[in-house]
Amino acid sequence: MSTHQDKARDEAKDKDKARGKGHARAAPTLQEQLPELRPGQSVALLQELHILTREGKLNQDTRRKLKQVYHLVQFIEPLLAEVMAARGDVTLADHGAGKSYLGFILYDLFFKDRTTGRVTGVETRAELVEKSRGLATRLGFERMDFLAATVQQSLTHPALPERIDVVTALHACDTATDDAIAFGLAKDATHLVLVPCCQAEVAGVMKKHKALSLARTPLAELWRHPLHTREFGSQITNVLRCLQLEAHGYSVTVTELVGWEHSLKNELILARRMPQDRTGARERARQRLQQVLEELSLQELSQRFAV
Ligand SMILES: C[S@@+](CC[C@H](N)C(=O)[O-])C[C@H]1O[C@@H](n2cnc3c(N)ncnc32)[C@H](O)[C@@H]1O
């Protein structure tokens, strides 16, 4: 005869069975944990970037970074494919590369299985450049280079390919995005993909001329308070960047980098060089740029946003 305790244990077992307990549940596969993973994607790379732990598990902190980069990659891959189809080769310069998440993932997904194409990461911090070089060597990513240089220095750097098709700058600090634009214009790049970081230069000039601006126009109320000076300055900076690109013959799309909710800086600027300008769009953009600089007492920045 079974005791009360035995009965209770048997009942508990039955309940567990009904709930599916007691059967070892298969651990979720990597693909289940990260549906964005593509077939053939290098697990070694994801481990090296600390997106996967040594045991092959997802690191929740870096998972978010990977998702963000994937999101950006969706915009960049078609541009690379387009250039590759047109000329059988494609070069990409990634400015303010940091740990080069973007460059490595692009290489893995787009360049690795092709025989042409090159990615160059430009980064001032020499220790990050050293690490990225080591990683590229370990992974056999032969057509990946890294320059320990500023964006400006990279313009004339002998190690950089003469022709650059695609310029990327992801949260490149302060005016590094402007330097990346100047770089793209000098190289006549086909595409620029920019996610600007905060830029203090424009807000600084607005602050300097605030009293004069307030006397001149009621619109200076838009940047009277210091917080507004910073925010409006940041917005105007991107407006001026877009006009500068348009004045140089680029068609510009501004959108939001969805999935970057944690970051205030989620504006994505996509610029595509247009073959011709039948409607006078360049000249209109040039005039608008000058007018905005004048209206906001920013004429001293006309070199920064030079046309
Ligand atoms: C916020 S991090 C972004 C890194 C990377 N693009 C990412 O999104 O993970 C900005 C990087 O730009 C680099 N940087 C800042 N100014 C630069 C310049 N003028 N030229 C090249 N790199 C620069 C910094 O050292 C830093 O690694």
The ligand as an SDF file (V2000), in Angstrom:
LIG
                    3D

 27 29  0  0  0  0  0  0  0  0999 V2000
   31.7930   56.0060  -31.0720 C   0  0  0  0  0  0  0  0  0  0  0  0
   33.1140   55.1550  -31.8030 S   0  0  0  0  0  0  0  0  0  0  0  0
   32.2780   54.2640  -33.0740 C   0  0  0  0  0  0  0  0  0  0  0  0
   33.0440   53.0630  -33.5160 C   0  0  0  0  0  0  0  0  0  0  0  0
   32.3730   52.2110  -34.5840 C   0  0  0  0  0  0  0  0  0  0  0  0
   32.1570   52.9470  -35.8100 N   0  0  0  0  0  0  0  0  0  0  0  0
   31.0920   51.6150  -34.0590 C   0  0  0  0  0  0  0  0  0  0  0  0
   30.0200   52.1400  -34.3520 O   0  0  0  0  0  0  0  0  0  0  0  0
   31.1600   50.6220  -33.3230 O   0  0  0  0  0  0  0  0  0  0  0  0
   33.9660   56.4390  -32.7050 C   0  0  0  0  0  0  0  0  0  0  0  0
   35.3620   56.0290  -33.1410 C   0  0  0  0  0  0  0  0  0  0  0  0
   35.8600   57.0660  -34.0040 O   0  0  0  0  0  0  0  0  0  0  0  0
   37.2420   57.2330  -33.7420 C   0  0  0  0  0  0  0  0  0  0  0  0
   37.5920   58.5870  -34.2190 N   0  0  0  0  0  0  0  0  0  0  0  0
   37.2690   59.7740  -33.6680 C   0  0  0  0  0  0  0  0  0  0  0  0
   37.7230   60.8010  -34.4020 N   0  0  0  0  0  0  0  0  0  0  0  0
   38.3350   60.2590  -35.4780 C   0  0  0  0  0  0  0  0  0  0  0  0
   38.9930   60.7880  -36.6110 C   0  0  0  0  0  0  0  0  0  0  0  0
   39.0970   62.1130  -36.8050 N   0  0  0  0  0  0  0  0  0  0  0  0
   39.5100   59.9410  -37.5120 N   0  0  0  0  0  0  0  0  0  0  0  0
   39.3900   58.5940  -37.3490 C   0  0  0  0  0  0  0  0  0  0  0  0
   38.7810   58.0180  -36.2880 N   0  0  0  0  0  0  0  0  0  0  0  0
   38.2440   58.8320  -35.3700 C   0  0  0  0  0  0  0  0  0  0  0  0
   37.3450   57.0290  -32.2350 C   0  0  0  0  0  0  0  0  0  0  0  0
   38.6550   56.6770  -31.8300 O   0  0  0  0  0  0  0  0  0  0  0  0
   36.3410   55.9010  -32.0000 C   0  0  0  0  0  0  0  0  0  0  0  0
   36.9360   54.6330  -32.0530 O   0  0  0  0  0  0  0  0  0  0  0  0
  1  2  1  0
  2  3  1  0
  2 10  1  0
  3  4  1  0
  4  5  1  0
  5  6  1  0
  5  7  1  0
  7  8  2  0
  7  9  1  0
 10 11  1  0
 11 12  1  0
 11 26  1  0
 12 13  1  0
 13 14  1  0
 13 24  1  0
 14 15  1  0
 14 23  1  0
 15 16  2  0
 16 17  1  0
 17 18  1  0
 17 23  2  0
 18 19  1  0
 18 20  2  0
 20 21  1  0
 21 22  2  0
 22 23  1  0
 24 25  1  0
 24 26  1  0
 26 27  1  0
M  CHG  2   2   1   9  -1
M  END
$$$$
